Every structure is written in C-alpha cells, then in structure tokens.
Amino acid sequence: MNEKTRFDARTEPHPVDRPGPAVWLLGAHGGAGVSTLARYWDFAGDAGREWPCGTDREVESPYVVVVCRETIEGLRAAHDLILQRRSEMLRSELLGLVTVANAAGQPAKEVRQLREIVAGATESDWAIGWHRFLGSAARSSLPTWRATDGVPLPTKGAAVAVPSDVIAAGVGIVTAIQSSLPTLRSGQ
C-alpha cells in the first residue's frame, strides 16, 4: 500500500439488530481475517471498513479492535489506522490490535520488529496463529465461541473446535471491554 490507510468514521451508528456487537473488528486491509473472527466470536461484528461513530453507547458499542495480517503491509496499514484515530480524535475507543499469522512458522525478523512497534501503539494486542484448516473451511461451518461459555477444557480428538489462541484473544478482548466500561471504571 503506497497510500496511507484511512477509513471514514461513521456519523450515525451501524444499522444492526439490537443488541449489537460488543466490539467492532476493523480490518486494516482486505483478507485480514475479520469475517472469520466475527464468526468465531459471538460478541464481535465486522465494522465494514468504517470507524464506528462512538457517540451513542445506548445504540452502538464504541469499542474497536484493529485486525491485520502479520505482514509488513498489513502491519503498516494497521499502524496507519491507529495513527488516524489519534490524529482525528475519533470518538470510538481502540481496545487493541489483533494480528493474524500469514503463514505457518515464525514470521521474518522485520515483521516481528514491526509488530512490536505497532502493538506498542495500542493498549493491548493479541496474536492469532496459523491454522491450516481455515484455508479449506467454509466460514459458515466454523463454530462460535461465546464469552459466557468460559474457556473450554482441551479434549482429545475433538471435531471442529475454536482454536485456543482465538479463545485466548477473545477472553482478552472481553476483559478489555469490561475494564473500559464507564461504570466499572468509576466503581459504581
């Protein structure tokens, strides 16, 4: 991407059934993994490449997680979005960054270093590893994890399960949401 990644901020809440998602996943680029993660996490929604308006908590969640592939271009696009939120003083609340592995194995040193820099610009970050089966899985066949389900015990030979790193990231995001709720912060 030669141009900086920039998305418009909505001026009206996303048109969703109520209650809407607790957090919006904002893909920094196409193929970031947003639709897969939104399928896995019942509390998340695809922001549709727009920042939520963040002005009416009764109608729409202001919470956002930026999602990108763990590549130089993906991380740069994510960094651009994080900087956009700061420079334009958008009303949505950025909870953190989710990076999705681009291939099996450890990424190149340059990618790891850039990930550290980009993740350092956010309050929290979570990494989703490479899952070979996702390349051939129909999204509609993927299971859904609900925060109220808790963390499942590992079972041997389980059919299709939500990967443990996806659950760990989900737990982290739900915890970040709970920590950011105004009534919890003020001790009411």
Order of alpha helices (4+ residues) and beta strands (2+ residues): beta-alpha-beta-beta-alpha-beta-alpha-beta-alpha-alpha
